[in-house]
């Protein structure tokens, strides 16, 4: 069945980019080697989005649980994020990409946070593609932070308790400026959502792909998006 939405050229695709470490280990390399390969794959998938009608791309770069990894891997990832932003900032801006970051920035290195802030400002007027990078992000943490801000507004009298409904909380989420994802992709053969966009993905379509992220090509991305367009999204309604 075809996707019944009026506009299929405004897709929001979210990706859990899994498998970098295993990809590297299969080649006898350290895990960070896989993360660098995965960063290069992001650029290829990003380039393909406008031609596929993907207006919004959200990628899961580092979760709140990833701090449990070895100190060396975490430090290497943080260095990779800094270098990626420094290297790609002007290229992304020149290609019409608007970049946003979601997640809790409090624990992040201040140099990295400044680079994130600067990139958001640099690209704030772009509209060809909206790239959102989830960095130190966990959906339960996001909902907890959003609920805390909502409670503060209620306590201050800015919001009446009886006005709180399912339309209210999304205004406090990190993704308040984004549409909900239409399609969520997870690579590497794992079939779980790992605390990613739990509220926002309530009615998203899911694809669990066996391919490890560094091997996930633009061609495979195109095939996954094509399969999405064969689905009928009913949002709980009876089939037509």
Rosetta silent file (secondary structure, phi, psi, omega in degrees, C-alpha in Angstrom):
SEQUENCE: XXXXXXXXXXXXXXXXXXXXXXXXXXXXXXXXXXXXXXXXXXXXXXXXXXXXXXXXXXXXXXXXXXXXXXXXXXXXXXXXXXXXXXXXXXXXXXXXXXXXXXXXXXXXXXXXXXXXXXXXXXXXXXXXXXXXXXXXXXXXXXXXXXXXXXXXXXXXXXXXXXXXXXXXXXXXXXXXXXXXXXXXXXXXXXXXXXXXXXXXXXXXXXXXXXXXXXXXXXXXXXXXXXXXXXXXXXXXXXXX
SCORE:     score description
SCORE:     0.000 S_00000001
   1 L     0.000  142.939 -179.483    0.000    0.000    0.000 S_00000001
   2 L   -78.248  153.375  172.774    1.227    3.490   -0.785 S_00000001
   3 L   -62.897  127.595 -173.488    1.964    6.134    1.819 S_00000001
   4 L   -90.480    1.917 -179.546   -1.247    8.137    2.083 S_00000001
   5 L   -67.359  151.061 -177.223    0.307   11.465    3.172 S_00000001
   6 L   -66.846  -37.199 -175.480   -0.281   14.447    0.924 S_00000001
   7 L  -122.217  112.296  179.609    3.410   15.345    0.660 S_00000001
   8 L   -94.915    4.342 -178.225    6.017   12.605    0.327 S_00000001
   9 L  -102.837   25.846 -175.861    8.855   15.088   -0.296 S_00000001
  10 L  -137.799   37.869 -172.520    9.121   16.196    3.320 S_00000001
  11 E   -70.409  146.238  169.321   10.276   13.028    5.057 S_00000001
  12 E  -113.562  112.948  178.277   11.871   12.890    8.469 S_00000001
  13 E  -110.324  130.737  176.526   14.234    9.925    8.725 S_00000001
  14 E  -115.129  139.739 -174.895   15.974    9.095   12.002 S_00000001
  15 E  -129.044  127.672  168.731   18.922    6.704   12.118 S_00000001
  16 E   -92.818  104.512 -170.550   20.472    4.701   14.947 S_00000001
  17 L   -86.804   84.429 -172.683   23.955    4.319   13.462 S_00000001
  18 L  -105.192  147.682  171.952   25.022    1.034   15.041 S_00000001
  19 L   113.363    3.104 -179.048   27.905   -1.300   14.286 S_00000001
  20 H   -59.876  -46.789 -177.544   30.998    0.897   14.048 S_00000001
  21 H   -64.241  -44.538  179.545   32.908   -1.016   16.707 S_00000001
  22 H   -65.586  -36.375  177.851   32.091   -4.458   15.319 S_00000001
  23 H   -59.764  -43.958  179.832   32.991   -3.281   11.822 S_00000001
  24 H   -68.125  -43.821 -178.095   36.446   -2.270   13.065 S_00000001
  25 H   -63.298  -34.488  176.383   36.976   -5.425   15.113 S_00000001
  26 H   -62.945  -22.628 -179.409   36.198   -7.610   12.105 S_00000001
  27 L  -103.065    9.075  179.164   39.135   -5.901   10.413 S_00000001
  28 L    70.505   25.290 -177.267   41.457   -6.241   13.381 S_00000001
  29 L  -111.638  160.414  174.493   41.300   -2.524   14.084 S_00000001
  30 L   -67.809  157.174 -175.895   40.472   -0.553   17.259 S_00000001
  31 H   -57.350  -35.270 -179.167   36.865    0.533   17.719 S_00000001
  32 H   -62.961  -28.239  174.881   37.701    4.176   17.009 S_00000001
  33 H   -58.571  -40.375  178.001   38.747    3.162   13.488 S_00000001
  34 H   -68.650  -36.036  178.852   35.123    2.129   12.955 S_00000001
  35 H   -66.068  -37.360  177.103   33.789    5.392   14.356 S_00000001
  36 H   -66.228  -40.855  176.762   35.898    7.361   11.880 S_00000001
  37 H   -63.793  -38.399  178.605   34.578    5.194    9.039 S_00000001
  38 H   -64.597  -36.393  177.948   31.050    5.757   10.320 S_00000001
  39 H   -63.687  -38.916  177.355   31.542    9.530   10.274 S_00000001
  40 H   -65.664  -34.418  179.557   32.490    9.357    6.606 S_00000001
  41 H   -66.739  -33.391  177.545   29.340    7.339    5.898 S_00000001
  42 H   -55.657  -43.791 -177.910   27.230   10.113    7.428 S_00000001
  43 H   -61.531  -39.513 -179.548   28.440   12.479    4.722 S_00000001
  44 H   -67.253  -44.738  179.552   27.416   10.081    1.940 S_00000001
  45 H   -65.108  -40.173  178.625   23.931    9.499    3.343 S_00000001
  46 H   -57.968  -45.102 -178.941   23.527   13.226    3.935 S_00000001
  47 H   -60.727  -31.008 -174.811   24.321   14.001    0.303 S_00000001
  48 H   -82.833  -14.615 -171.940   21.606   11.601   -0.880 S_00000001
  49 L   -59.383  -51.127 -176.637   18.768   13.031    1.229 S_00000001
  50 H   -57.420  -37.830  179.814   17.468   15.865   -1.006 S_00000001
  51 H   -70.087  -16.022 -179.983   17.146   13.540   -3.994 S_00000001
  52 H  -101.701    4.310 -178.360   15.084   11.098   -1.920 S_00000001
  53 L    77.171   18.301  178.787   12.657   13.688   -0.600 S_00000001
  54 E   -91.353  111.905 -178.597   14.215   13.571    2.876 S_00000001
  55 E   -92.311  -29.422 -177.451   13.913   17.046    4.400 S_00000001
  56 E  -126.739  129.291  176.633   14.847   16.075    7.964 S_00000001
  57 E  -128.418  122.406  177.745   17.584   13.678    9.020 S_00000001
  58 E  -117.939  126.955 -177.118   18.218   12.909   12.689 S_00000001
  59 E  -121.115  141.478 -178.233   21.211   10.779   13.642 S_00000001
  60 E   -93.207  101.740 -173.902   22.045    9.168   16.989 S_00000001
  61 E   -92.969  -38.497 -176.620   25.702   10.035   17.554 S_00000001
  62 E  -157.730  123.816 -176.244   26.228    9.492   21.300 S_00000001
  63 E   -95.206  164.787  175.956   23.764    8.322   23.919 S_00000001
  64 H   -63.491  -22.910  178.096   23.574    9.099   27.627 S_00000001
  65 H   -83.309  -16.896 -176.854   24.485    5.421   28.155 S_00000001
  66 H   -69.061  -12.687  175.455   27.614    5.632   26.007 S_00000001
  67 H   -64.005  -17.335 -179.833   29.534    7.198   28.899 S_00000001
  68 H   -74.677  -10.838  178.774   29.817    3.619   30.229 S_00000001
  69 L   -71.041  172.379 -177.055   32.300    2.783   27.465 S_00000001
  70 L   -60.590  152.396  179.994   36.036    2.862   28.112 S_00000001
  71 H   -59.255  -36.722 -179.360   37.575    6.243   28.873 S_00000001
  72 H   -65.740  -41.628 -179.026   39.757    5.925   25.776 S_00000001
  73 H   -69.064  -42.211  179.136   36.789    5.307   23.469 S_00000001
  74 H   -62.317  -45.689  179.139   34.742    8.146   24.962 S_00000001
  75 H   -61.761  -40.978  178.146   37.676   10.566   24.683 S_00000001
  76 H   -63.519  -39.560  178.191   38.266    9.444   21.108 S_00000001
  77 H   -65.776  -43.056  179.343   34.618    9.993   20.219 S_00000001
  78 H   -62.984  -38.895  176.029   34.582   13.474   21.715 S_00000001
  79 H   -64.856  -39.976  178.172   37.701   14.335   19.732 S_00000001
  80 H   -62.681  -42.888  179.159   36.045   12.951   16.591 S_00000001
  81 H   -61.266  -43.543  179.751   32.962   15.108   17.150 S_00000001
  82 H   -62.555  -45.473 -178.957   35.097   18.229   17.536 S_00000001
  83 H   -66.793  -37.827  179.275   37.101   17.480   14.386 S_00000001
  84 H   -61.447  -46.196 -179.227   33.977   16.624   12.395 S_00000001
  85 H   -64.745  -45.540 -179.359   32.351   19.968   13.238 S_00000001
  86 H   -61.283  -39.065 -176.952   35.522   21.938   12.546 S_00000001
  87 H   -77.194  -38.670 -169.527   36.043   20.176    9.206 S_00000001
  88 H   -98.058  -10.818 -171.438   32.454   20.060    7.980 S_00000001
  89 H   -52.422  -54.808 -174.828   30.933   23.306    9.286 S_00000001
  90 H   -73.956  -29.190  176.028   31.406   25.487    6.207 S_00000001
  91 H   -66.948  -44.625  177.657   30.715   22.660    3.776 S_00000001
  92 H   -61.967  -43.710  179.671   27.386   21.945    5.476 S_00000001
  93 H   -61.652  -41.909 -178.916   26.531   25.641    5.525 S_00000001
  94 H   -68.458  -23.163 -179.630   27.386   25.976    1.833 S_00000001
  95 L   -94.551    8.895  175.657   25.163   23.043    0.893 S_00000001
  96 L    80.115   21.057 -179.162   22.076   24.507    2.543 S_00000001
  97 E   -91.811  129.512  171.817   22.065   22.183    5.564 S_00000001
  98 E   -97.387  127.040 -176.508   20.668   23.473    8.837 S_00000001
  99 E  -109.158  132.955  171.722   22.278   21.731   11.795 S_00000001
 100 E  -128.588  155.140  174.039   20.761   21.312   15.249 S_00000001
 101 E  -119.822  138.243  173.627   21.953   19.343   18.254 S_00000001
 102 E  -121.965  154.765 -176.800   19.688   17.628   20.770 S_00000001
 103 L   123.484  175.197 -178.611   20.641   16.156   24.119 S_00000001
 104 L   -90.179  116.344 -175.927   21.970   17.422   27.440 S_00000001
 105 L   -86.765   -6.713 -172.276   25.034   19.615   26.886 S_00000001
 106 L   -59.120  -39.318 -175.059   25.918   20.038   30.571 S_00000001
 107 L   -83.968   -9.660 -175.357   28.330   17.084   30.662 S_00000001
 108 L   -80.941  153.015  176.399   30.033   17.906   27.377 S_00000001
 109 L   -59.020  138.289 -175.202   33.393   19.643   27.014 S_00000001
 110 H   -64.686  -30.694  176.314   32.951   23.409   26.708 S_00000001
 111 H   -65.840  -41.005  177.558   35.017   23.592   23.529 S_00000001
 112 H   -65.239  -43.676  179.156   32.723   21.048   21.920 S_00000001
 113 H   -60.441  -39.821  178.857   29.626   22.900   23.145 S_00000001
 114 H   -64.952  -39.922  176.624   30.971   26.145   21.669 S_00000001
 115 H   -63.202  -40.240  177.911   31.537   24.440   18.312 S_00000001
 116 H   -62.923  -47.626  179.127   27.989   23.083   18.427 S_00000001
 117 H   -59.591  -44.571 -178.157   26.567   26.504   19.237 S_00000001
 118 H   -63.778  -39.856 -179.677   28.595   28.141   16.469 S_00000001
 119 H   -67.485  -37.680  177.272   27.482   25.586   13.875 S_00000001
 120 H   -63.131  -41.841  179.330   23.836   26.085   14.784 S_00000001
 121 H   -68.034  -42.934 -178.396   24.201   29.836   14.344 S_00000001
 122 H   -59.443  -34.424 -173.378   26.181   29.463   11.112 S_00000001
 123 L  -107.592    9.266 -169.767   23.469   27.320    9.494 S_00000001
 124 L   -64.389  -19.941 -179.480   20.330   28.771   11.081 S_00000001
 125 L   -97.739    2.064 -179.984   19.022   30.289    7.832 S_00000001
 126 L   -81.880  153.340 -175.382   19.445   27.129    5.729 S_00000001
 127 L  -147.195    4.673  179.705   16.447   25.070    4.702 S_00000001
 128 L   -68.375  -44.683  179.672   17.437   22.469    2.079 S_00000001
 129 E  -144.852  136.304  177.869   18.011   19.767    4.680 S_00000001
 130 E  -104.707  108.163  179.264   17.605   19.821    8.446 S_00000001
 131 E   -99.621  121.855  176.728   20.278   17.687   10.104 S_00000001
 132 E  -114.476  126.640 -178.216   19.762   16.980   13.803 S_00000001
 133 E  -110.213  118.278  178.671   22.583   15.323   15.726 S_00000001
 134 E   -86.736  110.982 -172.649   21.668   13.592   18.991 S_00000001
 135 E  -130.321  121.608 -166.706   24.719   14.037   21.224 S_00000001
 136 E    53.020   53.198 -175.583   24.648   12.957   24.866 S_00000001
 137 E  -115.783  137.673  168.882   21.018   12.172   24.171 S_00000001
 138 L  -145.720  134.668 -173.056   18.644    9.733   25.837 S_00000001
 139 H   -66.540  -37.928  177.520   14.912    9.887   25.335 S_00000001
 140 H   -64.189  -41.007  176.250   14.055    9.193   28.980 S_00000001
 141 H   -62.239  -42.257  179.336   16.452   11.955   30.028 S_00000001
 142 H   -60.447  -46.099 -179.117   14.866   14.269   27.441 S_00000001
 143 H   -65.685  -38.473  177.735   11.343   13.567   28.726 S_00000001
 144 H   -63.205  -43.796  178.631   12.488   14.064   32.324 S_00000001
 145 H   -64.948  -40.412  179.362   14.068   17.424   31.460 S_00000001
 146 H   -64.675  -42.278 -179.491   10.974   18.446   29.499 S_00000001
 147 H   -64.801  -37.531  178.185    8.663   17.449   32.352 S_00000001
 148 H   -62.996  -44.236  178.684   10.764   19.441   34.801 S_00000001
 149 H   -65.756  -38.429  177.639   10.475   22.575   32.637 S_00000001
 150 H   -63.035  -43.915 -179.709    6.742   21.996   32.233 S_00000001
 151 H   -63.130  -37.295  177.867    6.350   21.622   36.013 S_00000001
 152 H   -63.220  -38.849  178.781    8.270   24.860   36.557 S_00000001
 153 H   -68.285  -36.595  176.580    5.849   26.682   34.241 S_00000001
 154 H   -65.447  -45.796 -178.879    2.877   25.231   36.116 S_00000001
 155 H   -62.429  -33.321 -179.318    4.382   26.235   39.467 S_00000001
 156 L   -84.135   -3.068  179.358    5.027   29.764   38.177 S_00000001
 157 L    82.805    8.040  179.139    1.457   30.106   36.918 S_00000001
 158 L   -80.901  -14.765 -178.111    2.482   30.283   33.255 S_00000001
 159 L  -143.577  128.380  179.388    0.616   27.055   32.482 S_00000001
 160 L   -81.518  137.277 -179.411   -2.627   25.773   34.012 S_00000001
 161 H   -54.180  -37.820 -178.208   -2.581   22.079   35.077 S_00000001
 162 H   -69.583  -12.485  178.994   -5.845   21.419   33.231 S_00000001
 163 H   -91.405   -2.609 -179.939   -4.195   22.605   29.994 S_00000001
 164 L   -81.618  119.085  176.903   -1.524   19.891   30.099 S_00000001
 165 L  -144.895 -169.485 -175.134   -2.245   17.234   27.495 S_00000001
 166 L   -69.894  -11.754  175.160   -0.380   15.187   24.882 S_00000001
 167 L   -87.967  -14.949 -175.213    0.044   18.308   22.757 S_00000001
 168 L   -81.128  -50.348 -174.696    1.737   20.205   25.589 S_00000001
 169 H   -56.497  -42.073 -179.295    4.767   18.065   26.408 S_00000001
 170 H   -55.961  -24.694  179.020    6.230   18.062   22.846 S_00000001
 171 H   -69.617  -15.347 -179.424    6.667   21.842   23.133 S_00000001
 172 H  -104.448   -4.742 -179.291    9.219   21.197   25.893 S_00000001
 173 L   -76.781  160.815  177.549   11.143   18.414   24.131 S_00000001
 174 L   -59.706  -27.059 -175.011   14.539   18.953   22.482 S_00000001
 175 L   -95.475   22.499 -171.814   12.820   18.310   19.142 S_00000001
 176 L   -59.101  -22.740 -179.167   10.120   20.961   19.588 S_00000001
 177 L   -94.859    3.265 -175.095   11.007   22.585   16.241 S_00000001
 178 L  -115.053  150.572  170.030   10.951   19.305   14.284 S_00000001
 179 L   -72.842  159.606  176.339    8.193   17.096   12.902 S_00000001
 180 L   -64.742  151.138  178.179    7.969   13.586   14.293 S_00000001
 181 L   -63.593  141.342  172.002   10.046   10.962   12.443 S_00000001
 182 L   -87.940  -36.261 -174.072    8.329    9.116    9.618 S_00000001
 183 E  -138.986  130.649  175.083   10.945    6.382    9.416 S_00000001
 184 E  -116.120  126.027 -179.156   13.466    5.105   11.967 S_00000001
 185 E  -112.924  134.317  170.035   16.366    2.979   10.705 S_00000001
 186 E  -124.556  128.118  178.862   18.692    0.923   12.873 S_00000001
 187 L   -93.217  172.835  171.451   21.721   -0.728   11.335 S_00000001
 188 L    85.694    4.775  174.981   23.848   -3.713   12.479 S_00000001
 189 L    86.839   -1.777  177.604   21.122   -6.316   12.938 S_00000001
 190 L   -84.617  135.255 -176.648   20.014   -5.200   16.396 S_00000001
 191 L  -112.727   64.108  175.039   16.230   -4.948   16.775 S_00000001
 192 L  -147.036  163.816 -173.132   15.798   -2.460   19.591 S_00000001
 193 L  -104.160   -8.706  167.256   15.319    1.300   19.816 S_00000001
 194 L    50.311   45.374  170.674   17.844    2.033   22.596 S_00000001
 195 L    63.962   38.841 -176.141   16.148    5.003   24.238 S_00000001
 196 L  -117.456  116.570  174.256   15.961    7.024   21.008 S_00000001
 197 L    50.401   48.417 -174.666   13.075    9.427   20.279 S_00000001
 198 L   -62.493  -46.116 -179.977   10.598    7.356   22.298 S_00000001
 199 L   -68.943  -46.382 -171.771    7.852    9.987   22.390 S_00000001
 200 L   -68.747  -27.153 -173.293    8.399   11.259   18.867 S_00000001
 201 L   -98.075   21.010 -176.484    8.439    7.816   17.213 S_00000001
 202 L   -54.623  -35.191 -179.953    5.126    6.570   18.566 S_00000001
 203 L  -122.656   20.654  176.527    3.806    6.071   15.012 S_00000001
 204 L   -71.733  155.193  169.740    7.036    5.938   13.020 S_00000001
 205 E   -86.717  144.723 -178.074    7.782    3.100   10.641 S_00000001
 206 E  -117.446  144.458  171.813   10.846    1.029   11.584 S_00000001
 207 E  -132.439  120.247  175.726   13.496   -0.724    9.515 S_00000001
 208 E  -104.517  115.054 -170.481   16.082   -2.952   11.208 S_00000001
 209 L  -107.811  136.643 -179.833   18.964   -3.491    8.801 S_00000001
 210 L   -71.252  -25.929 -175.989   21.665   -6.176    9.127 S_00000001
 211 L   -60.643  134.340  172.736   24.325   -3.962    7.521 S_00000001
 212 L   -70.655  145.869 -170.943   26.894   -2.455    9.878 S_00000001
 213 H   -52.768  -45.237 -178.625   26.782    1.344    9.744 S_00000001
 214 H   -63.216  -14.625  177.397   30.143    1.924    7.954 S_00000001
 215 H  -100.634    2.469 -175.960   28.866   -0.357    5.153 S_00000001
 216 L   -83.291  100.256 -173.187   25.454    1.332    4.877 S_00000001
 217 L   -84.393  167.612  174.652   25.673    2.983    1.475 S_00000001
 218 H   -61.757  -32.537  178.719   23.551    5.687   -0.106 S_00000001
 219 H   -65.826  -42.371  178.081   22.180    2.990   -2.430 S_00000001
 220 H   -67.983  -38.125  175.568   20.949    0.914    0.504 S_00000001
 221 H   -57.988  -43.341  178.275   19.493    4.035    2.083 S_00000001
 222 H   -60.446  -41.246  179.892   17.597    4.666   -1.151 S_00000001
 223 H   -66.417  -38.219  179.028   16.178    1.116   -1.077 S_00000001
 224 H   -66.218  -42.952  178.123   15.034    1.512    2.529 S_00000001
 225 H   -64.135  -38.788  177.768   13.282    4.800    1.733 S_00000001
 226 H   -62.101  -40.385  177.475   11.655    3.164   -1.305 S_00000001
 227 H   -64.430  -37.531  177.652   10.296    0.380    0.915 S_00000001
 228 H   -57.452  -41.646 -177.354    8.914    2.990    3.281 S_00000001
 229 L   -68.314  -12.104  176.698    6.890    4.490    0.438 S_00000001
 230 L   -88.944   -4.617 -178.835    5.200    1.124   -0.096 S_00000001
 231 L   -89.292  153.608  172.985    3.764    1.164    3.415 S_00000001
 232 L  -106.132  118.526  179.422    0.373    2.519    4.412 S_00000001
 233 L   -94.295  117.907 -173.421    0.553    4.675    7.519 S_00000001
 234 L  -109.589  -15.068  179.511   -2.785    4.580    9.334 S_00000001
 235 L    52.450   39.977  177.710   -1.957    6.095   12.750 S_00000001
 236 L    89.908   -5.091 -178.352   -4.390    3.687   14.414 S_00000001
 237 L   -80.425  163.543  177.367   -7.197    4.098   11.876 S_00000001
 238 L   -72.019  138.725  179.183   -9.017    1.250   10.154 S_00000001
 239 L   -54.982  142.747 -179.354   -7.451    0.309    6.773 S_00000001
 240 L   -80.156    0.000    0.000   -9.065    2.037    3.809 S_00000001
